Amino acid sequence: MRGLTNSIKKNLKSFKYAFQGIKFLVKEENNFRYHLLAAVVAITLGFYLQVTTTEWLIIITMIGLVLMAEAFNTSLEKLIDILHPELHPKVGKAKDIAAGAVLIIAITAAAAGLLIFSRHL
């Protein structure tokens, strides 16, 4: 029983750290806040236009993917800045690729949103 209690405490601590990471993203990262704003707009439109359950699943998935990609991008940038603080072309390339990944999913999410919402307008 003691092992189970320790395991639960460890898991709760993990959630605490995860929420601290989200709090950092919201407070410190402009791009994350822009994506959150877009998410609020998409959710508001979804309610206003009464999208279908399937469309909600797509909207929610896209929001999650964009926010996740932005979080990974920020995490990678912070880690690279610690490991290689001086400017270096290969380091810059790695950061650019990570930012490009965010752009890819953001464009994909925007396209999905346009397809879903235009159908209801």
Rosetta silent file (secondary structure, phi, psi, omega in degrees, C-alpha in Angstrom):
SEQUENCE: MRGLTNSIKKNLKSFKYAFQGIKFLVKEENNFRYHLLAAVVAITLGFYLQVTTTEWLIIITMIGLVLMAEAFNTSLEKLIDILHPELHPKVGKAKDIAAGAVLIIAITAAAAGLLIFSRHL
SCORE:     score description
SCORE:     0.000 S_00000001
   1 L     0.000  -35.665 -179.240    0.000    0.000    0.000 S_00000001
   2 H   -63.188  -38.967  178.351    2.895    2.334    0.777 S_00000001
   3 H   -62.424  -38.572  178.456    4.253    1.874   -2.757 S_00000001
   4 H   -64.881  -41.662  179.209    0.877    2.857   -4.197 S_00000001
   5 H   -63.072  -43.580  178.248    0.790    6.006   -2.060 S_00000001
   6 H   -64.397  -38.254  178.861    4.293    6.975   -3.212 S_00000001
   7 H   -64.397  -42.196  178.284    3.322    6.299   -6.813 S_00000001
   8 H   -64.316  -43.677  178.338    0.263    8.540   -6.524 S_00000001
   9 H   -60.946  -41.686  179.061    2.350   11.300   -4.929 S_00000001
  10 H   -63.009  -43.205  178.979    4.921   10.999   -7.721 S_00000001
  11 H   -65.016  -40.975  178.409    2.179   11.216  -10.360 S_00000001
  12 H   -64.067  -37.315  177.058    0.610   14.248   -8.697 S_00000001
  13 H   -64.034  -38.229  177.497    4.012   15.928   -8.637 S_00000001
  14 H   -60.940  -42.736  177.100    4.327   15.241  -12.369 S_00000001
  15 H   -62.329  -40.519  178.918    1.017   17.004  -12.957 S_00000001
  16 H   -57.865  -46.694  179.727    2.249   19.937  -10.868 S_00000001
  17 H   -65.555  -38.543  178.623    5.332   20.279  -13.076 S_00000001
  18 H   -63.161  -44.026  178.191    3.243   19.966  -16.231 S_00000001
  19 H   -66.329  -32.589  174.961    0.902   22.736  -15.081 S_00000001
  20 H   -63.398  -39.068  178.170    3.936   24.893  -14.234 S_00000001
  21 H   -64.252  -42.855  178.164    5.089   24.411  -17.827 S_00000001
  22 H   -64.616  -42.344  178.519    1.710   25.456  -19.191 S_00000001
  23 H   -59.475  -42.675  177.148    1.675   28.460  -16.859 S_00000001
  24 H   -60.073  -47.054 -179.124    5.104   29.485  -18.174 S_00000001
  25 H   -57.669  -45.623 -177.735    3.918   29.182  -21.780 S_00000001
  26 H   -66.378  -41.977 -175.541    0.852   31.332  -21.117 S_00000001
  27 H   -78.445  -34.536 -167.696    2.746   33.989  -19.164 S_00000001
  28 H  -111.117  -19.144 -171.952    5.986   34.174  -21.141 S_00000001
  29 L  -111.135  109.225 -178.869    5.459   33.040  -24.728 S_00000001
  30 H   -58.281  -45.478 -177.854    3.687   35.418  -27.108 S_00000001
  31 H   -61.206  -37.536  177.583    3.243   32.821  -29.842 S_00000001
  32 H   -63.461  -41.400  178.739    1.547   30.443  -27.407 S_00000001
  33 H   -65.267  -36.752  176.765   -0.857   33.214  -26.408 S_00000001
  34 H   -62.515  -42.629  178.959   -1.620   33.923  -30.088 S_00000001
  35 H   -65.910  -37.673  175.899   -2.444   30.254  -30.588 S_00000001
  36 H   -62.900  -40.966  177.665   -4.635   30.311  -27.472 S_00000001
  37 H   -61.290  -44.367  177.627   -6.485   33.333  -28.868 S_00000001
  38 H   -61.921  -37.638  177.959   -7.042   31.487  -32.141 S_00000001
  39 H   -63.376  -42.947  178.966   -8.315   28.503  -30.125 S_00000001
  40 H   -62.804  -42.090  178.029  -10.801   30.717  -28.269 S_00000001
  41 H   -61.987  -45.377 -179.321  -12.008   32.142  -31.591 S_00000001
  42 H   -63.201  -43.204  179.735  -12.399   28.644  -33.058 S_00000001
  43 H   -65.210  -42.321  178.317  -14.282   27.380  -30.000 S_00000001
  44 H   -61.662  -45.736  177.554  -16.538   30.444  -29.985 S_00000001
  45 H   -61.933  -40.095  179.486  -17.286   29.996  -33.686 S_00000001
  46 H   -59.081  -43.955  177.926  -17.947   26.308  -33.116 S_00000001
  47 H   -68.061  -44.001 -177.116  -20.581   27.080  -30.503 S_00000001
  48 H   -63.164  -42.276 -176.562  -22.080   29.938  -32.524 S_00000001
  49 H   -89.587   -1.470  178.091  -22.288   27.917  -35.746 S_00000001
  50 L    52.397   59.141 -179.564  -23.367   24.715  -33.958 S_00000001
  51 L   -68.945  162.350 -177.399  -20.810   22.470  -35.629 S_00000001
  52 L   -76.091  168.355  177.890  -21.271   18.703  -35.592 S_00000001
  53 H   -59.806  -42.546  178.494  -19.637   16.311  -33.143 S_00000001
  54 H   -62.388  -42.262  178.301  -17.186   15.187  -35.825 S_00000001
  55 H   -64.617  -38.273  175.546  -16.293   18.788  -36.591 S_00000001
  56 H   -60.532  -42.564  179.346  -15.753   19.408  -32.853 S_00000001
  57 H   -60.193  -40.878  178.980  -13.387   16.450  -32.744 S_00000001
  58 H   -67.249  -46.308 -179.359  -11.383   17.920  -35.608 S_00000001
  59 H   -60.327  -48.899 -178.551  -11.336   21.408  -34.067 S_00000001
  60 H   -63.575  -41.684  178.911  -10.264   20.130  -30.642 S_00000001
  61 H   -62.696  -44.419 -179.864   -7.602   17.873  -32.152 S_00000001
  62 H   -64.261  -41.499  177.614   -6.178   20.705  -34.227 S_00000001
  63 H   -59.990  -47.368  179.728   -6.104   23.046  -31.234 S_00000001
  64 H   -60.750  -41.954 -179.918   -4.289   20.403  -29.209 S_00000001
  65 H   -65.465  -42.268  179.476   -1.774   19.729  -31.979 S_00000001
  66 H   -64.984  -46.791 -179.730   -0.978   23.413  -32.491 S_00000001
  67 H   -64.709  -39.157  177.673   -0.557   24.078  -28.765 S_00000001
  68 H   -64.250  -44.632  179.428    1.532   20.937  -28.367 S_00000001
  69 H   -61.732  -41.780  178.734    3.760   21.869  -31.307 S_00000001
  70 H   -64.826  -39.315  178.007    4.286   25.350  -29.888 S_00000001
  71 H   -64.309  -44.825  177.565    5.146   23.875  -26.480 S_00000001
  72 H   -63.094  -41.144  178.763    7.675   21.473  -28.032 S_00000001
  73 H   -60.955  -46.699  179.547    9.147   24.291  -30.096 S_00000001
  74 H   -62.686  -43.559  179.500    9.557   26.496  -27.027 S_00000001
  75 H   -60.194  -45.107  179.081   11.045   23.621  -25.061 S_00000001
  76 H   -62.990  -43.871  179.142   13.549   22.884  -27.822 S_00000001
  77 H   -61.094  -44.477  179.654   14.512   26.549  -28.121 S_00000001
  78 H   -62.922  -42.612  179.690   15.084   26.858  -24.356 S_00000001
  79 H   -65.182  -44.969  178.593   17.195   23.698  -24.305 S_00000001
  80 H   -61.617  -41.075  179.704   19.274   24.780  -27.306 S_00000001
  81 H   -60.733  -34.197  178.066   19.840   28.195  -25.728 S_00000001
  82 H   -74.775  -45.620 -175.218   21.296   26.491  -22.645 S_00000001
  83 H   -74.437  -30.160 -175.639   23.411   23.956  -24.525 S_00000001
  84 L  -144.083   72.485 -173.693   24.672   26.324  -27.229 S_00000001
  85 L   -65.896  -26.568  179.776   24.160   29.969  -26.170 S_00000001
  86 L   -81.039  153.185 -178.960   26.372   31.440  -28.905 S_00000001
  87 L   -66.611  136.906  178.117   25.023   31.881  -32.412 S_00000001
  88 L  -151.333  135.507 -176.809   25.783   29.010  -34.738 S_00000001
  89 H   -55.889  -40.018 -178.929   24.292   28.284  -38.179 S_00000001
  90 H   -70.158  -34.194  176.762   23.367   24.671  -37.332 S_00000001
  91 H   -66.913  -44.855  177.311   21.727   25.733  -34.083 S_00000001
  92 H   -60.107  -38.065  178.889   19.758   28.382  -35.935 S_00000001
  93 H   -64.102  -42.532  178.673   18.718   25.791  -38.496 S_00000001
  94 H   -60.999  -42.835  178.685   17.408   23.458  -35.766 S_00000001
  95 H   -65.317  -40.759  179.138   15.355   26.307  -34.294 S_00000001
  96 H   -63.015  -40.346  179.653   14.037   27.247  -37.734 S_00000001
  97 H   -64.319  -42.837  178.810   12.976   23.660  -38.422 S_00000001
  98 H   -63.555  -42.438  177.354   11.110   23.478  -35.103 S_00000001
  99 H   -64.677  -36.576  177.017    9.381   26.788  -35.837 S_00000001
 100 H   -63.141  -36.037  177.507    8.547   25.467  -39.309 S_00000001
 101 H   -62.924  -40.447  177.523    6.860   22.443  -37.746 S_00000001
 102 H   -63.971  -43.186 -179.832    4.621   24.778  -35.745 S_00000001
 103 H   -62.128  -40.545  179.138    3.812   26.733  -38.891 S_00000001
 104 H   -58.386  -49.275 -177.669    2.906   23.541  -40.764 S_00000001
 105 H   -72.316  -31.970  177.955    0.353   22.444  -38.165 S_00000001
 106 H   -65.458  -41.893  177.601   -0.951   26.009  -37.715 S_00000001
 107 H   -65.680  -42.122  178.144   -1.610   26.285  -41.469 S_00000001
 108 H   -61.107  -43.433  178.785   -3.201   22.836  -41.458 S_00000001
 109 H   -64.565  -40.878  178.709   -5.421   23.825  -38.521 S_00000001
 110 H   -63.575  -41.649  178.535   -6.402   27.067  -40.241 S_00000001
 111 H   -63.391  -43.555  177.754   -7.300   25.159  -43.412 S_00000001
 112 H   -61.923  -42.650  178.307   -9.399   22.680  -41.417 S_00000001
 113 H   -61.604  -44.074  178.258  -11.106   25.573  -39.653 S_00000001
 114 H   -61.203  -42.717  178.992  -11.877   27.310  -42.934 S_00000001
 115 H   -63.711  -43.431 -178.235  -13.363   24.127  -44.370 S_00000001
 116 H   -68.974  -50.868 -172.009  -15.483   23.495  -41.283 S_00000001
 117 H   -74.352  -33.258 -179.311  -16.669   27.049  -40.632 S_00000001
 118 H   -64.956  -30.787  178.603  -17.240   28.052  -44.274 S_00000001
 119 H   -62.808  -28.177 -175.898  -19.692   25.165  -44.584 S_00000001
 120 H   -96.413   -7.141 -177.267  -21.845   26.765  -41.871 S_00000001
 121 L   -95.581    0.000    0.000  -21.717   30.349  -43.141 S_00000001
